[in-house]
């Protein structure tokens, strides 16, 4: 399997995991994924989750490809940066949740998408 195919698969897998996670949390567990944005409350929808996942996967892919051109230690540097970004997203995204359920649900979505993107992209760089 080519590097491009592995990265496409990792991106697609992240989207599938995000969609499944959203469905379980929202439809099956009945958690209203809502976040406070300033004074307004934004309800998180499946399209928003998929777009955020696609953007995250694309950013990971582009940054890894750029690092591979610039340094021999691209995989290590990218992994450190990607984990740091994932941890920062855990501070900002889930903390904005309106309820405890929303905070936990958003944290779980961030974790599974981050793990899928980081694991797949890292593996593709071998």
Secondary structure, DSSP 8 states (H G I E B T S, - for coil): --HHHHHHHHHHHHHHHHHHHHIIIIIIS----EEEETTEEEE--HHHHHHHHHHHHHHHHHHHHHHHHH-TTHHHHHHHHHHHHHHHHHHHTGGGBSSHHHHHHHHHHHHHHHHHHHHHHHHHT-
